Amino acid sequence: MRKTLAVVAGIMLAGVIAGCGSGSKGGETSADTAANAAGGAVKKIVVGTGTAFPKICFIDENGKLTGFDVELVREIDKRLPDYEFDIQTQEFSNLLLSLETKKIDFVAHEMEKNPERTEKYLFNKEPYAHWRNKIIVAKDNDSIHSLDDLKGKKVLTGATSAEAQILENYNKEHDNAIQIVYQNGAANDTVNQITTGRVDATIGADFSLPLIDPQGKLKVTGDDLSEHDILFVFRKDDPEEQKLADAVDGAIKELKQDGTLGKLSKEWLGSDFTADK
């Protein structure tokens, strides 16, 4: 069954996303017609991701959206003939809101499962990666080793990220001791802000440092701040979303069993981060 994949680079306007995600009768493909004739229409699914996470979801030198999460979604799409995935890009900070407002059907952006998110969203059950978060500082900075060492300092993080949640939870218990700086910038801006002293640190996953800092200007420091399974995020209390999440779980299990998932991780991330170690 022929599938189409619409890749939209850059920040998507809400109206465009809604229009692309709704699907019109006039846009029915020959594959759709055949499926309808057979009594089983292919369900269009809008997948939200970003463009500013090196090796995860980014635009390559040829203008193509690619990366670990993107290629994983494409592999899952191949294994689910009842669904047709349309990958669309947005600012990371807009993804969960777009999910809530039904402009996208699930989020693929290395999303960590944590208590705060679990209260609001549905996660699929089969992890496709496992993260350990650490503090990241400039290579010559030997004064920071823990969250306590960040008191009075500026720490860069992405709005709505799991790393931001770590900082926000700390601040709730320590009278806003850390100056949280929210941004939606790309990875090279993170490196620049830390090395120029505009901020003192950031928090990131164990595998992410060589991806965002290939020149080795930064380093990780201290103990693990948290570790979480990485999953896709769906709308909660929605039977169709639960059905989709279950189908995605089945595909991920297949990808693990045949080695495809580990191969993708090694290709894009440099090692196999697809299981808790």
MARFIDREN-528429 format. One line per 3 residues: number of its first residue (from 1); their letters; for each residue x negated, z negated, y negated of N, C-alpha, C. Coordinates in Angstrom, 2 decimals, always signed. Last residue first. Layout:
NUM) a) X:Z:Y:X:Z:Y:X:Z:Y ~ ...
***
This chain:
277) kda) -20.07:-31.02:-0.01:-21.28:-31.19:+0.78:-21.64:-32.66:+0.89 ~ -17.14:-29.10:-0.02:-17.74:-30.38:-0.35:-18.93:-30.60:+0.57 ~ -17.56:-25.55:-0.54:-17.10:-26.70:+0.24:-17.79:-27.96:-0.26
274) tfd) -18.68:-23.50:-2.00:-17.27:-23.37:-1.60:-16.75:-24.54:-0.78 ~ -21.10:-22.83:-2.98:-20.44:-24.00:-3.58:-18.98:-24.07:-3.15 ~ -23.90:-21.45:-1.96:-22.54:-21.63:-1.46:-21.96:-22.94:-1.99
271) sgl) -25.60:-19.78:-4.72:-25.56:-20.65:-3.54:-24.11:-20.80:-3.10 ~ -25.25:-18.01:-6.79:-26.61:-18.26:-6.33:-26.69:-19.16:-5.10 ~ -22.88:-17.12:-7.72:-23.31:-18.44:-8.18:-24.69:-18.82:-7.68
268) wek) -22.41:-14.55:-6.65:-22.18:-14.80:-8.07:-22.79:-16.10:-8.58 ~ -23.28:-14.61:-3.95:-23.50:-13.42:-4.79:-23.42:-13.76:-6.27 ~ -22.37:-17.06:-3.01:-23.82:-16.80:-3.06:-24.14:-15.63:-3.98
265) slk) -19.58:-16.61:-3.25:-20.23:-17.70:-3.97:-21.73:-17.46:-4.09 ~ -19.19:-14.46:-1.48:-18.91:-14.29:-2.91:-19.61:-15.36:-3.74 ~ -19.88:-15.73:+0.93:-20.65:-14.58:+0.46:-20.43:-14.35:-1.03
262) glt) -17.85:-17.63:+1.18:-19.24:-18.06:+1.01:-20.13:-16.96:+0.48 ~ -15.69:-15.80:+1.49:-15.74:-16.73:+0.37:-17.16:-17.22:+0.12 ~ -16.24:-14.39:+3.88:-16.17:-13.68:+2.60:-16.31:-14.63:+1.41
259) gdq) -16.14:-15.58:+6.36:-17.39:-15.65:+5.60:-17.37:-15.00:+4.24 ~ -13.80:-15.82:+7.75:-14.58:-14.60:+7.99:-15.86:-14.53:+7.15 ~ -12.90:-18.34:+6.86:-13.19:-18.12:+8.29:-14.04:-16.88:+8.53
256) kle) -12.46:-17.96:+4.13:-13.45:-18.94:+4.59:-13.88:-18.62:+6.02 ~ -10.46:-16.07:+4.17:-11.71:-15.74:+3.50:-12.83:-16.72:+3.88 ~ -8.43:-17.51:+5.45:-8.98:-16.31:+6.09:-10.34:-15.97:+5.51
253) kia) -7.98:-19.44:+3.47:-8.42:-19.85:+4.81:-9.04:-18.67:+5.55 ~ -7.02:-17.79:+1.43:-8.30:-18.48:+1.25:-8.85:-18.95:+2.60 ~ -4.54:-16.98:+2.51:-5.59:-15.99:+2.27:-6.96:-16.64:+2.12
250) gdv) -3.18:-19.42:+2.56:-3.40:-18.69:+3.80:-4.52:-17.67:+3.66 ~ -3.10:-20.00:-0.19:-3.84:-20.88:+0.73:-4.16:-20.16:+2.04 ~ -1.39:-17.99:-1.05:-2.77:-17.98:-1.51:-3.63:-18.85:-0.59
247) ada) +0.98:-18.93:+0.11:+0.43:-17.63:+0.53:-1.04:-17.52:+0.15 ~ +1.31:-21.29:-1.32:+1.14:-21.34:+0.13:+0.52:-20.05:+0.66 ~ +1.72:-20.25:-3.88:+0.56:-21.11:-3.62:+0.27:-21.20:-2.13
244) lkq) +4.15:-18.91:-3.48:+2.96:-18.16:-3.84:+1.70:-18.97:-3.53 ~ +5.82:-21.09:-2.97:+5.68:-20.04:-1.96:+4.42:-19.22:-2.21 ~ +5.60:-22.41:-5.41:+5.14:-23.07:-4.19:+4.92:-22.04:-3.08
241) eep) +6.79:-20.52:-7.06:+5.38:-20.84:-7.26:+4.80:-21.53:-6.03 ~ +9.37:-20.65:-6.10:+8.64:-19.39:-5.98:+7.14:-19.60:-6.17 ~ +10.10:-23.35:-6.76:+10.02:-22.89:-5.37:+9.23:-21.60:-5.18
238) ddk) +8.66:-25.49:-8.89:+9.15:-24.12:-8.91:+8.99:-23.56:-7.49 ~ +7.25:-27.84:-9.54:+8.71:-27.87:-9.32:+9.34:-26.50:-9.43 ~ +4.65:-26.43:-11.64:+5.18:-27.46:-10.78:+6.71:-27.34:-10.67
235) rfv) +2.81:-23.42:-11.61:+3.85:-24.25:-12.22:+4.41:-25.23:-11.19 ~ -0.70:-23.65:-10.59:+0.62:-23.02:-10.60:+1.61:-23.93:-11.33 ~ -4.14:-23.00:-10.30:-3.09:-23.83:-10.90:-1.80:-23.03:-11.03
232) fli) -6.59:-23.10:-7.68:-5.78:-22.37:-8.64:-4.64:-23.27:-9.11 ~ -9.44:-25.36:-7.54:-8.27:-24.67:-6.99:-7.62:-23.82:-8.06 ~ -12.05:-27.38:-6.59:-11.65:-26.30:-7.50:-10.55:-25.49:-6.83
229) dhe) -12.41:-30.91:-6.33:-12.13:-29.63:-5.72:-11.71:-28.64:-6.80 ~ -14.92:-32.79:-8.09:-13.55:-32.37:-7.85:-13.50:-31.07:-7.06 ~ -16.59:-35.54:-9.43:-16.63:-34.40:-8.54:-15.21:-34.07:-8.11
226) sld) -18.31:-36.95:-12.24:-17.12:-36.74:-11.43:-17.39:-35.63:-10.46 ~ -20.87:-37.46:-13.03:-19.77:-38.10:-13.76:-18.46:-38.00:-12.99 ~ -23.85:-38.11:-11.30:-22.61:-37.33:-11.34:-21.55:-38.12:-12.09
223) dgt) -26.43:-39.47:-13.50:-25.67:-39.37:-12.26:-24.46:-38.46:-12.43 ~ -28.85:-37.71:-15.64:-27.99:-38.80:-15.19:-27.28:-38.52:-13.87 ~ -28.79:-34.27:-16.71:-29.36:-35.61:-16.73:-28.35:-36.62:-16.21
220) vkl) -29.89:-30.86:-16.85:-28.88:-31.86:-16.51:-29.57:-33.22:-16.47 ~ -31.13:-28.96:-19.67:-31.31:-29.61:-18.38:-30.13:-30.54:-18.12 ~ -32.04:-25.88:-21.45:-31.30:-27.12:-21.27:-31.63:-27.72:-19.91
217) kgq) -33.40:-23.53:-21.37:-33.57:-24.35:-22.57:-32.90:-25.72:-22.46 ~ -33.52:-21.43:-19.43:-33.97:-22.78:-19.13:-34.23:-23.65:-20.34 ~ -32.44:-18.94:-19.62:-33.80:-19.12:-20.15:-34.32:-20.54:-19.97
214) pdi) -29.81:-19.11:-18.71:-30.81:-18.46:-17.85:-32.24:-18.62:-18.34 ~ -27.41:-20.88:-19.08:-28.71:-21.05:-19.71:-29.81:-20.42:-18.87 ~ -25.17:-20.49:-17.60:-24.99:-20.47:-19.05:-26.33:-20.50:-19.79
211) lpl) -26.29:-20.54:-15.03:-25.43:-19.43:-15.42:-25.30:-19.33:-16.93 ~ -27.72:-22.87:-14.72:-28.46:-21.61:-14.72:-27.62:-20.40:-15.13 ~ -25.32:-24.64:-14.98:-26.44:-24.62:-15.94:-27.25:-23.32:-15.89
208) sfd) -23.37:-24.66:-12.95:-23.16:-23.83:-14.14:-24.38:-23.70:-15.04 ~ -23.43:-26.30:-10.76:-23.91:-24.93:-10.58:-23.99:-24.14:-11.88 ~ -22.38:-28.73:-11.73:-23.75:-28.68:-11.24:-24.29:-27.26:-11.12
205) agi) -20.54:-28.32:-14.83:-20.64:-28.40:-13.37:-22.08:-28.20:-12.93 ~ -21.06:-30.28:-17.86:-20.81:-29.08:-17.09:-21.00:-29.29:-15.61 ~ -20.95:-31.33:-21.19:-20.77:-31.71:-19.79:-20.43:-30.44:-19.02
202) tad) -23.45:-31.54:-23.78:-22.19:-31.06:-23.25:-22.07:-31.60:-21.84 ~ -25.07:-32.83:-26.77:-24.91:-32.62:-25.33:-23.61:-31.90:-25.04 ~ -25.29:-32.88:-29.53:-26.33:-33.52:-28.73:-26.25:-33.19:-27.25
199) vrg) -25.05:-30.21:-31.94:-24.44:-31.19:-31.04:-25.56:-31.74:-30.16 ~ -27.01:-29.13:-33.50:-25.66:-29.27:-34.08:-24.80:-30.20:-33.24 ~ -29.50:-28.67:-32.42:-29.16:-30.02:-32.84:-27.81:-30.19:-33.50
196) tti) -30.24:-26.32:-31.31:-30.43:-26.44:-32.76:-30.04:-27.81:-33.29 ~ -29.53:-26.69:-28.66:-30.95:-26.54:-28.98:-31.23:-26.64:-30.48 ~ -26.69:-26.83:-28.86:-27.48:-27.97:-28.37:-28.94:-27.86:-28.80
193) qnv) -25.96:-24.34:-29.89:-25.55:-25.56:-30.59:-26.37:-26.78:-30.15 ~ -27.05:-22.58:-27.97:-27.53:-22.57:-29.34:-27.19:-23.86:-30.08 ~ -25.50:-23.15:-25.70:-26.96:-23.34:-25.67:-27.50:-23.44:-27.09
190) tdn) -22.98:-22.39:-26.72:-23.23:-23.75:-26.25:-24.71:-24.05:-26.25 ~ -23.34:-19.69:-27.16:-23.12:-20.55:-28.32:-23.34:-22.01:-27.94 ~ -23.52:-18.70:-24.62:-24.72:-18.65:-25.44:-24.58:-19.50:-26.69
187) aag) -20.86:-19.03:-23.70:-21.92:-19.89:-23.19:-23.16:-19.88:-24.08 ~ -18.49:-18.82:-26.47:-19.11:-18.38:-25.23:-20.29:-19.27:-24.88 ~ -16.03:-21.21:-27.81:-17.11:-20.24:-27.86:-17.66:-19.87:-26.50
184) nqy) -14.14:-22.98:-28.39:-13.74:-21.92:-27.47:-14.82:-20.86:-27.40 ~ -14.50:-26.58:-28.70:-14.81:-25.19:-29.05:-14.25:-24.25:-28.01 ~ -14.70:-29.83:-30.04:-14.01:-28.85:-29.21:-14.36:-27.44:-29.66
181) viq) -16.60:-32.58:-29.86:-16.52:-31.34:-30.62:-15.91:-30.29:-29.70 ~ -16.32:-36.03:-30.06:-16.04:-34.85:-29.25:-15.86:-33.63:-30.16 ~ -18.31:-38.58:-30.38:-17.74:-37.57:-31.27:-17.55:-36.27:-30.47
178) ian) -17.60:-41.63:-28.75:-18.24:-40.31:-28.69:-17.53:-39.35:-29.64 ~ -15.94:-43.80:-29.22:-17.37:-43.93:-29.51:-18.09:-42.59:-29.52 ~ -13.22:-44.62:-29.26:-13.65:-43.30:-29.74:-15.13:-43.25:-30.10
175) dhe) -13.18:-47.15:-27.94:-12.90:-47.02:-29.36:-13.46:-45.72:-29.96 ~ -13.44:-47.00:-25.17:-14.60:-47.38:-25.98:-14.41:-47.03:-27.46 ~ -11.33:-46.03:-23.79:-11.79:-47.35:-23.41:-12.93:-47.86:-24.29
172) kny) -11.01:-43.53:-24.85:-9.86:-44.43:-24.83:-10.28:-45.87:-24.56 ~ -13.46:-42.33:-24.30:-13.16:-42.75:-25.67:-11.97:-43.69:-25.75 ~ -13.16:-41.72:-21.60:-14.19:-42.67:-22.03:-13.86:-43.22:-23.41
169) nel) -11.16:-39.80:-21.76:-10.91:-41.04:-21.03:-11.92:-42.12:-21.42 ~ -12.54:-37.80:-23.17:-11.36:-38.43:-23.77:-11.03:-39.75:-23.08 ~ -14.51:-37.09:-21.30:-14.89:-37.65:-22.60:-13.73:-38.39:-23.25
166) iqa) -12.89:-36.10:-19.23:-13.87:-37.17:-18.97:-14.23:-37.87:-20.27 ~ -11.54:-34.03:-20.54:-10.79:-35.19:-20.06:-11.71:-36.37:-19.76 ~ -13.55:-32.19:-20.91:-12.98:-32.85:-22.09:-12.22:-34.10:-21.68
163) eas) -13.78:-31.39:-18.27:-14.90:-32.10:-18.91:-14.44:-32.82:-20.17 ~ -11.47:-30.01:-17.91:-11.63:-31.26:-17.17:-12.78:-32.08:-17.74 ~ -10.19:-28.71:-21.08:-11.02:-28.66:-19.88:-11.07:-30.01:-19.19
160) tag) -8.85:-28.68:-23.48:-8.03:-28.68:-22.26:-8.85:-28.64:-20.98 ~ -11.61:-27.30:-25.19:-10.29:-27.93:-25.26:-9.53:-27.67:-23.97 ~ -14.89:-27.79:-24.04:-13.77:-26.88:-24.25:-12.46:-27.63:-24.26
157) tlv) -17.41:-29.59:-25.93:-16.60:-29.33:-24.74:-15.47:-28.38:-25.07 ~ -20.21:-31.40:-27.08:-19.44:-30.16:-27.10:-18.66:-30.01:-25.81 ~ -20.67:-34.35:-28.77:-20.67:-33.73:-27.45:-19.70:-32.55:-27.45
154) kkg) -22.61:-36.31:-30.88:-21.67:-35.20:-30.79:-21.81:-34.51:-29.44 ~ -22.80:-39.94:-30.74:-23.37:-38.59:-30.71:-22.27:-37.53:-30.55 ~ -21.80:-42.47:-30.47:-22.25:-42.06:-31.79:-22.81:-40.66:-31.85
151) kld) -22.78:-42.54:-27.11:-22.08:-43.23:-28.19:-22.68:-42.85:-29.53 ~ -24.23:-41.56:-25.04:-23.62:-40.58:-25.94:-22.83:-41.23:-27.08 ~ -24.96:-43.56:-23.38:-26.01:-43.03:-24.26:-25.46:-42.01:-25.26
148) dls) -22.67:-43.82:-21.88:-22.98:-44.86:-22.86:-24.04:-44.39:-23.85 ~ -22.94:-41.69:-20.13:-21.94:-41.61:-21.19:-22.19:-42.66:-22.26 ~ -26.51:-41.18:-19.64:-25.18:-41.66:-19.25:-24.21:-41.46:-20.40
145) his) -28.89:-40.36:-20.66:-28.79:-40.37:-19.21:-27.39:-40.77:-18.72 ~ -30.95:-39.43:-23.29:-29.57:-39.47:-22.81:-29.54:-39.36:-21.29 ~ -33.56:-39.10:-24.03:-32.89:-40.33:-24.46:-31.48:-40.48:-23.92
142) dnd) -35.01:-36.83:-23.77:-35.17:-37.83:-22.72:-34.43:-39.12:-23.03 ~ -34.96:-33.53:-24.45:-34.23:-34.75:-24.76:-34.31:-35.71:-23.58 ~ -35.99:-31.05:-23.94:-36.93:-32.07:-24.40:-36.25:-33.39:-24.76
139) kav) -33.77:-29.52:-23.20:-34.82:-29.78:-22.21:-35.76:-30.90:-22.63 ~ -30.62:-30.85:-24.28:-31.79:-30.01:-24.51:-32.93:-30.45:-23.59 ~ -28.19:-31.62:-21.64:-28.85:-31.83:-22.93:-29.99:-30.83:-23.09
136) iik) -25.32:-32.44:-19.85:-26.31:-31.39:-20.11:-26.86:-31.58:-21.51 ~ -24.01:-34.53:-17.33:-24.34:-34.36:-18.74:-25.45:-33.31:-18.86 ~ -21.99:-33.11:-14.65:-23.12:-33.87:-15.18:-23.25:-33.66:-16.69
133) nrw) -19.74:-32.79:-11.92:-20.01:-32.70:-13.35:-21.15:-33.62:-13.78 ~ -19.50:-30.82:-9.19:-19.97:-32.14:-9.60:-20.38:-32.02:-11.06 ~ -16.99:-28.94:-7.39:-17.85:-29.20:-8.55:-18.30:-30.64:-8.62
130) hay) -16.29:-26.50:-5.04:-16.36:-27.94:-5.28:-17.40:-28.19:-6.36 ~ -13.89:-23.94:-4.16:-15.20:-24.39:-4.61:-15.13:-25.90:-4.84 ~ -11.43:-23.58:-3.19:-12.33:-22.45:-3.03:-13.71:-22.74:-3.59
127) pek) -9.19:-25.68:-1.29:-10.18:-25.48:-2.36:-11.01:-24.22:-2.11 ~ -5.89:-25.45:-0.60:-7.17:-25.05:-0.01:-8.20:-24.78:-1.11 ~ -3.53:-25.97:-2.01:-4.15:-27.04:-1.21:-5.56:-26.71:-0.71
124) nfl) -2.81:-25.31:-5.49:-2.80:-24.94:-4.08:-3.64:-25.96:-3.30 ~ -1.15:-27.51:-7.75:-2.38:-26.91:-7.27:-2.17:-26.42:-5.84 ~ +1.06:-27.75:-10.42:+0.92:-27.61:-8.98:-0.42:-26.95:-8.68
121) yke) +0.97:-30.11:-13.20:+0.87:-28.80:-12.58:+0.77:-28.88:-11.05 ~ +1.14:-32.72:-14.18:+1.86:-31.65:-14.87:+1.93:-30.34:-14.09 ~ -0.34:-34.43:-12.62:+0.95:-34.90:-13.14:+1.80:-33.76:-13.68
118) tre) -2.71:-33.08:-12.27:-1.77:-33.15:-11.14:-0.40:-33.63:-11.58 ~ -4.08:-33.53:-14.63:-3.50:-32.22:-14.39:-2.46:-32.25:-13.28 ~ -4.81:-36.22:-14.26:-4.07:-35.81:-15.45:-3.38:-34.46:-15.23
115) pnk) -6.30:-36.27:-11.82:-5.00:-36.94:-11.94:-4.16:-36.47:-13.11 ~ -7.55:-32.93:-11.10:-7.74:-34.32:-11.50:-6.37:-34.95:-11.71 ~ -9.14:-30.12:-10.01:-7.96:-30.94:-9.76:-8.30:-32.38:-10.14
112) eme) -10.52:-27.65:-12.15:-10.68:-28.86:-11.36:-9.36:-29.58:-11.19 ~ -10.67:-24.19:-12.09:-9.91:-25.35:-12.55:-10.07:-26.53:-11.60 ~ -11.86:-21.58:-12.41:-12.61:-22.75:-11.93:-11.94:-24.05:-12.39
109) hav) -9.61:-19.97:-13.12:-10.70:-20.21:-14.08:-11.45:-21.48:-13.69 ~ -6.68:-18.74:-12.80:-7.92:-18.61:-12.02:-9.10:-18.75:-12.99 ~ -3.31:-19.70:-12.74:-4.56:-19.70:-13.50:-5.74:-19.64:-12.53
106) fdi) -0.24:-17.81:-12.34:-1.20:-18.85:-11.97:-2.51:-18.63:-12.69 ~ +1.50:-16.39:-14.01:+2.03:-17.04:-12.81:+1.06:-18.02:-12.16 ~ +2.18:-16.29:-17.56:+1.35:-15.97:-16.41:+1.90:-16.78:-15.22
103) kkt) +4.32:-17.04:-18.97:+3.69:-15.79:-19.39:+2.67:-15.34:-18.35 ~ +5.59:-19.47:-18.63:+5.87:-18.39:-17.69:+5.36:-17.03:-18.17 ~ +4.83:-21.68:-20.00:+5.85:-20.84:-20.64:+6.13:-19.55:-19.85
100) els) +2.82:-22.70:-18.38:+4.03:-23.49:-18.62:+5.16:-22.62:-19.16 ~ +0.89:-20.68:-18.66:+1.48:-20.97:-17.36:+2.80:-21.71:-17.53 ~ +0.26:-20.93:-21.32:+0.85:-19.68:-20.87:+1.48:-19.84:-19.49
97) lll) -0.94:-23.45:-21.21:+0.29:-23.27:-21.98:+1.01:-21.99:-21.55 ~ -3.19:-22.83:-19.71:-2.19:-23.75:-19.16:-0.86:-23.65:-19.91 ~ -4.57:-20.97:-21.45:-4.13:-20.62:-20.11:-3.02:-21.53:-19.58
94) nsf) -5.70:-21.51:-23.89:-4.30:-21.06:-23.88:-3.73:-20.90:-22.48 ~ -8.35:-22.12:-23.57:-7.48:-23.19:-24.06:-6.01:-22.80:-24.04 ~ -9.52:-19.65:-22.88:-9.33:-20.68:-21.87:-8.30:-21.72:-22.31
91) eqt) -7.93:-16.75:-24.09:-8.78:-17.89:-24.37:-8.49:-18.97:-23.34 ~ -7.27:-14.40:-21.41:-6.91:-15.16:-22.60:-8.04:-16.12:-22.92 ~ -6.44:-11.55:-19.35:-7.38:-12.51:-19.93:-6.85:-13.13:-21.21
88) qid) -4.95:-10.79:-16.19:-4.96:-10.68:-17.65:-5.82:-11.81:-18.22 ~ -4.30:-9.03:-13.27:-5.19:-9.99:-13.91:-5.22:-9.75:-15.41 ~ -1.77:-8.82:-11.20:-2.14:-8.21:-12.48:-2.98:-9.24:-13.22
85) fey) -1.16:-8.38:-7.76:-1.74:-9.19:-8.83:-2.14:-8.34:-10.04 ~ +1.53:-8.25:-5.73:+0.62:-7.36:-6.47:+0.13:-8.11:-7.70 ~ +2.57:-9.26:-2.44:+2.32:-9.52:-3.86:+1.39:-8.46:-4.44
82) dpl) +2.69:-8.68:+0.19:+3.97:-8.95:-0.46:+3.83:-9.17:-1.97 ~ +0.07:-8.49:+1.09:+0.81:-7.25:+0.82:+2.15:-7.46:+0.14 ~ -2.60:-10.07:+0.65:-1.20:-10.48:+0.46:-0.36:-9.25:+0.10
79) rkd) -5.18:-9.26:+0.67:-4.68:-9.88:+1.90:-3.22:-10.32:+1.80 ~ -5.80:-8.36:-1.83:-5.87:-7.39:-0.72:-5.18:-7.93:+0.53 ~ -5.71:-10.74:-3.28:-4.68:-9.72:-3.49:-4.63:-8.73:-2.33
76) ier) -8.09:-11.92:-2.51:-6.83:-12.54:-2.09:-5.70:-11.52:-2.20 ~ -9.85:-10.21:-3.83:-9.89:-10.30:-2.37:-8.59:-10.90:-1.83 ~ -9.16:-10.76:-6.49:-8.99:-9.40:-5.96:-9.00:-9.39:-4.43
73) vle) -9.93:-13.43:-6.65:-8.51:-13.07:-6.82:-8.24:-11.67:-6.27 ~ -12.71:-13.05:-6.36:-11.96:-13.80:-5.35:-10.47:-13.47:-5.44 ~ -13.32:-11.72:-8.69:-13.45:-11.00:-7.43:-12.75:-11.72:-6.29
70) vdf) -12.76:-13.82:-10.51:-12.06:-12.53:-10.61:-12.12:-11.79:-9.28 ~ -14.52:-15.87:-9.79:-13.07:-16.09:-9.72:-12.30:-14.78:-9.72 ~ -17.06:-14.47:-10.12:-16.65:-15.11:-8.88:-15.14:-15.27:-8.77
67) gtl) -16.77:-11.29:-11.92:-17.21:-12.67:-11.74:-16.61:-13.27:-10.48 ~ -15.19:-9.13:-14.39:-15.67:-9.44:-13.05:-16.12:-10.89:-13.00 ~ -14.13:-6.43:-16.24:-13.89:-7.85:-16.00:-14.29:-8.15:-14.56
64) kgn) -16.39:-4.06:-17.61:-15.49:-4.44:-16.52:-15.36:-5.95:-16.43 ~ -18.26:-3.00:-19.29:-16.94:-3.28:-19.83:-15.92:-3.69:-18.80 ~ -20.74:-2.85:-18.29:-19.94:-1.62:-18.20:-18.52:-1.82:-18.72
61) edi) -21.75:-5.36:-18.40:-22.31:-4.36:-19.32:-21.56:-3.04:-19.30 ~ -18.71:-7.37:-17.95:-20.08:-6.95:-17.68:-20.53:-5.85:-18.62 ~ -16.97:-10.13:-19.02:-17.02:-8.67:-19.13:-18.46:-8.23:-18.94
58) fci) -16.02:-12.79:-16.71:-16.71:-12.26:-17.89:-16.64:-10.73:-17.88 ~ -15.92:-15.49:-14.87:-14.96:-14.52:-15.40:-15.54:-14.02:-16.71 ~ -18.45:-16.23:-13.65:-17.15:-16.70:-13.17:-16.04:-15.73:-13.57
55) kpf) -20.71:-15.29:-14.89:-20.67:-15.24:-13.43:-19.33:-15.69:-12.84 ~ -19.90:-17.05:-17.85:-20.83:-16.19:-17.11:-20.72:-16.40:-15.61 ~ -17.00:-17.07:-19.36:-17.68:-17.94:-18.40:-18.60:-17.07:-17.56
52) atg) -15.27:-15.62:-20.97:-16.45:-16.24:-21.59:-17.21:-17.17:-20.67 ~ -12.81:-14.66:-20.29:-13.89:-13.67:-20.38:-15.21:-14.28:-20.81 ~ -10.25:-15.89:-17.97:-10.93:-15.77:-19.25:-12.00:-14.70:-19.22
49) tgv) -6.91:-15.49:-16.56:-8.31:-15.90:-16.50:-8.94:-15.70:-17.86 ~ -3.83:-15.40:-14.85:-4.54:-15.63:-16.10:-5.96:-16.09:-15.85 ~ -1.93:-13.02:-13.21:-2.98:-14.03:-13.03:-3.74:-14.17:-14.34
46) vik) +1.27:-12.22:-12.41:+0.31:-12.17:-13.50:-0.66:-13.34:-13.35 ~ +2.65:-10.38:-9.80:+2.13:-11.69:-10.18:+1.09:-11.53:-11.29 ~ +5.38:-8.72:-8.40:+4.30:-8.67:-9.37:+3.92:-10.09:-9.80
43) kva) +6.18:-8.25:-5.06:+6.39:-9.10:-6.23:+5.16:-9.07:-7.13 ~ +7.56:-5.53:-3.44:+6.31:-6.20:-3.78:+6.54:-6.99:-5.07 ~ +10.50:-5.76:-1.44:+9.85:-5.38:-2.69:+8.58:-6.18:-2.90
40) gga) +11.63:-4.77:+1.37:+10.74:-5.86:+0.98:+9.95:-5.50:-0.26 ~ +13.04:-2.60:+2.38:+13.74:-3.87:+2.27:+12.86:-5.03:+1.86 ~ +12.03:-0.15:+2.30:+11.81:-0.87:+3.55:+12.45:-2.25:+3.51
37) ana) +12.57:+0.50:-0.27:+13.27:+1.24:+0.77:+13.16:+0.53:+2.10 ~ +10.75:-1.15:-1.53:+12.17:-1.40:-1.71:+12.99:-0.72:-0.61 ~ +8.38:+0.09:-0.78:+8.64:-1.27:-0.34:+10.12:-1.60:-0.44
34) atd) +8.66:+2.54:-2.06:+8.55:+2.51:-0.61:+8.89:+1.13:-0.07 ~ +8.68:+1.66:-4.70:+9.83:+2.38:-4.17:+9.84:+2.33:-2.65 ~ +6.14:+0.54:-4.94:+7.32:-0.31:-5.10:+8.54:+0.35:-4.45
31) ast) +4.62:+2.83:-4.64:+4.47:+1.75:-3.67:+5.67:+0.82:-3.72 ~ +5.35:+4.23:-6.90:+5.74:+4.79:-5.60:+5.63:+3.74:-4.52 ~ +6.50:+1.75:-9.32:+5.54:+2.68:-8.75:+6.06:+3.23:-7.44
28) egg) +8.47:+1.23:-12.18:+8.37:+1.11:-10.73:+7.43:+2.17:-10.18 ~ +9.03:+1.07:-14.86:+7.63:+1.06:-14.47:+7.43:+0.97:-12.97 ~ +11.70:+0.85:-15.38:+11.10:+2.16:-15.57:+9.67:+2.23:-15.10
25) ksg) +12.16:-1.81:-15.10:+12.63:-0.93:-14.03:+11.97:+0.44:-14.14 ~ +9.25:-3.78:-16.00:+10.49:-3.08:-16.32:+10.87:-2.15:-15.18 ~ +7.66:-6.87:-16.33:+7.92:-5.73:-15.44:+9.24:-5.08:-15.75
22) sgc) +6.59:-9.24:-17.43:+8.01:-9.16:-17.09:+8.31:-8.02:-16.13 ~ +3.94:-9.14:-18.14:+4.30:-9.94:-16.98:+5.73:-9.74:-16.54 ~ +3.83:-7.62:-20.39:+3.16:-7.12:-19.20:+3.62:-7.86:-17.96
19) gai) +5.32:-9.27:-22.13:+5.78:-7.92:-21.82:+5.16:-7.39:-20.55 ~ +3.76:-11.56:-22.22:+5.12:-11.65:-21.72:+5.63:-10.28:-21.32 ~ +1.44:-10.49:-23.35:+1.40:-11.08:-22.01:+2.79:-11.11:-21.42
16) vga) +2.40:-9.73:-25.82:+1.88:-8.71:-24.93:+1.88:-9.22:-23.51 ~ +3.11:-12.19:-26.91:+4.14:-11.18:-26.69:+3.69:-10.10:-25.73 ~ +0.63:-13.49:-27.11:+1.68:-14.01:-26.22:+2.73:-12.96:-25.91
13) lmi) -2.29:-11.53:-26.89:-1.20:-12.06:-27.69:-0.05:-12.43:-26.78 ~ -5.33:-12.32:-25.34:-4.02:-11.68:-25.22:-3.02:-12.35:-26.14 ~ -8.63:-11.64:-26.15:-7.55:-12.63:-26.26:-6.21:-11.91:-26.24
10) gav) -10.38:-9.58:-23.76:-10.16:-10.20:-25.05:-9.01:-11.16:-25.01 ~ -9.14:-7.01:-21.58:-10.24:-7.81:-22.10:-9.88:-8.37:-23.46 ~ -7.13:-6.70:-18.91:-7.03:-6.69:-20.37:-8.11:-7.60:-20.91
7) val) -6.52:-4.79:-16.19:-7.47:-5.76:-16.74:-7.45:-5.65:-18.25 ~ -4.32:-4.28:-13.70:-4.47:-4.08:-15.14:-5.37:-5.16:-15.69 ~ -4.32:-2.70:-10.77:-4.88:-3.92:-11.38:-5.14:-3.65:-12.84
4) tkr) -2.19:-1.72:-8.12:-2.79:-1.46:-9.43:-3.27:-2.77:-10.00 ~ -2.27:-0.66:-4.72:-2.07:-1.71:-5.72:-2.75:-1.29:-7.02 ~ -0.69:+0.96:-2.09:-1.55:+1.08:-3.26:-1.23:-0.03:-4.26
1) m) -0.85:+0.00:+1.19:+0.00:+0.00:+0.00:-0.89:+0.00:-1.24
***
